[in-house]
Amino acid sequence: MFASLVERPQAATAKIKARKRRTILIIDDDEVLSDVLSRRLQQQEFDTVTADSGQCGLARARTAQPSLILLDLHLPDTDGISICEQLVDDPATCSIPVIILTGMERPDILRRCRAAGCHYFLRKPYDPNALLILIRQAIQDTNGSNDYGT
C-alpha cells in the first residue's frame, strides 16, 4: 500500500510537467536565426517547430496547434502580414497568439502588424530576455493562467 502512495504523486507530477510544456512555431526563412531561437526556447522548456516559408508555416500551425507563433515579415513566398491575417481568419488557428519579429524599418509597419492581428511586435535584433517575457505573457493572456511552460 505504501509503495502505491509513493508512485501516485510521482505520476501526477510527471503528468503536470508534460501538460506545462508548450510548443512554439517559428516561421522564418533565416535558418541560423531559427536554429538559435529554437535552441534557446528548448532550454526554457518549450518545444519548437520551424517553417521556412509562409505556406509551410500555415500548414504547420494547423497540424501542430502551437501555443504561440513567432513570425518574420520577410518570407520567400509571401509577406508575414498576410500570413498573420490568414492565421487570425482561420478558425483552426485564430486563438494562437502571434509575435512578429522583423528587421523592417517602415514607419507604418507596427500599425499594419497590429491591424493584421499580431499580439506583440519586436524589431530584430531583439533582446532574448524581452522576447521570452513577451512569449510567456502572450501565452498567459491567451490561456488565462500562469501555466506557460516553465
C-alpha positions as CSV (number, residue, x, y, z in Angstrom):
1,M,0.0,0.0,0.0
2,F,2.8,2.4,0.9
3,A,4.5,1.9,-2.5
4,S,1.3,2.8,-4.4
5,L,1.0,6.0,-2.4
6,V,4.6,6.9,-3.3
7,E,4.1,6.2,-7.0
8,R,0.9,8.2,-7.5
9,P,2.4,11.6,-6.6
10,Q,5.3,11.0,-9.0
11,A,2.9,10.0,-11.8
12,A,0.8,13.1,-11.1
13,T,3.9,15.3,-11.2
14,A,5.0,13.8,-14.5
15,K,1.6,14.5,-16.0
16,I,1.6,18.1,-14.8
17,K,5.1,18.6,-16.2
18,A,4.0,17.1,-19.5
19,R,1.0,19.4,-19.7
20,K,3.0,22.5,-18.9
21,R,5.4,22.1,-21.9
22,R,4.3,24.4,-24.7
23,T,5.0,24.3,-28.4
24,I,6.2,27.4,-30.3
25,L,6.1,27.6,-34.1
26,I,8.9,29.7,-35.6
27,I,8.1,30.9,-39.2
28,D,11.3,32.4,-40.5
29,D,13.4,31.7,-43.6
30,D,16.7,32.6,-41.8
31,E,17.8,29.1,-40.9
32,V,20.5,30.3,-38.4
33,L,18.2,32.5,-36.5
34,S,15.5,29.8,-36.4
35,D,18.0,27.3,-35.1
36,V,19.4,29.6,-32.4
37,L,16.0,30.7,-31.3
38,S,14.7,27.1,-31.2
39,R,17.6,26.0,-29.0
40,R,17.1,28.9,-26.6
41,L,13.4,28.1,-26.3
42,Q,14.1,24.5,-25.7
43,Q,16.4,25.5,-22.9
44,Q,13.4,27.3,-21.4
45,E,11.3,24.1,-21.5
46,F,9.4,24.9,-24.8
47,D,9.1,22.5,-27.7
48,T,9.6,24.1,-31.1
49,V,8.5,23.6,-34.7
50,T,10.0,25.6,-37.6
51,A,8.9,26.6,-41.0
52,D,10.9,28.4,-43.6
53,S,8.0,29.8,-45.7
54,G,4.6,31.3,-45.1
55,Q,2.7,28.4,-46.7
56,C,4.7,25.8,-44.7
57,G,4.1,27.9,-41.6
58,L,0.3,27.9,-42.2
59,A,0.3,24.2,-42.6
60,R,2.3,23.5,-39.5
61,A,0.2,25.9,-37.5
62,R,-2.9,23.9,-38.4
63,T,-1.3,20.5,-37.7
64,A,0.9,21.3,-34.7
65,Q,-1.6,23.6,-33.0
66,P,1.3,25.5,-31.2
67,S,0.8,27.6,-28.1
68,L,2.3,30.6,-29.9
69,I,3.8,31.6,-33.3
70,L,6.9,33.7,-33.9
71,L,6.6,35.2,-37.4
72,D,9.0,37.0,-39.6
73,L,7.6,39.5,-42.1
74,H,10.0,38.9,-44.9
75,L,9.4,35.4,-46.2
76,P,10.3,33.9,-49.6
77,D,6.8,33.1,-50.8
78,T,4.7,35.9,-49.2
79,D,4.8,38.6,-46.5
80,G,4.3,37.9,-42.9
81,I,1.4,40.3,-42.6
82,S,-0.8,38.2,-45.0
83,I,0.2,35.1,-43.1
84,C,-0.8,36.7,-39.8
85,E,-4.2,37.7,-41.3
86,Q,-4.7,34.2,-42.6
87,L,-3.9,32.8,-39.1
88,V,-6.4,35.1,-37.5
89,D,-9.1,34.4,-40.0
90,D,-8.8,30.6,-39.8
91,P,-11.0,29.0,-37.0
92,A,-8.3,26.4,-36.5
93,T,-5.6,28.9,-35.7
94,C,-7.3,32.1,-34.6
95,S,-6.7,31.6,-30.9
96,I,-2.9,31.2,-31.3
97,P,-1.1,34.3,-30.3
98,V,1.4,35.7,-32.9
99,I,4.5,37.7,-32.1
100,I,6.1,39.3,-35.1
101,L,9.9,39.5,-35.3
102,T,11.2,41.7,-38.1
103,G,14.1,43.9,-39.2
104,M,11.8,46.1,-41.3
105,E,12.0,49.8,-40.5
106,R,9.0,51.2,-42.4
107,P,7.1,53.8,-40.4
108,D,3.7,52.1,-40.8
109,I,4.8,48.6,-40.1
110,L,3.8,48.4,-36.5
111,R,0.3,49.7,-37.3
112,R,-0.1,47.2,-40.2
113,C,1.0,44.3,-37.9
114,R,-1.4,45.2,-35.2
115,A,-4.2,45.6,-37.8
116,A,-3.3,42.1,-39.1
117,G,-3.8,40.7,-35.6
118,C,-0.4,40.2,-34.0
119,H,-0.2,40.3,-30.2
120,Y,3.3,41.7,-30.0
121,F,5.9,43.2,-32.3
122,L,9.7,43.1,-31.8
123,R,12.4,44.5,-34.1
124,K,15.5,42.5,-34.9
125,P,17.9,42.4,-33.4
126,Y,15.9,41.8,-30.2
127,D,16.7,41.2,-26.6
128,P,16.2,37.4,-26.0
129,N,15.0,38.1,-22.4
130,A,12.4,40.6,-23.7
131,L,11.2,38.0,-26.2
132,L,10.9,35.3,-23.5
133,I,8.8,37.7,-21.4
134,L,6.5,38.5,-24.3
135,I,6.1,34.8,-25.2
136,R,5.1,34.0,-21.6
137,Q,2.8,37.0,-21.4
138,A,1.1,36.2,-24.7
139,I,0.5,32.5,-23.7
140,Q,-0.8,33.6,-20.3
141,D,-3.1,36.1,-21.8
142,T,-4.5,33.5,-24.3
143,N,-4.9,30.7,-21.7
144,G,-6.0,32.9,-18.8
145,S,-3.5,31.3,-16.4
146,N,0.1,31.5,-15.4
147,D,0.9,28.0,-16.7
148,Y,3.1,28.9,-19.6
149,G,5.8,26.3,-19.9
150,T,8.2,26.8,-17.1
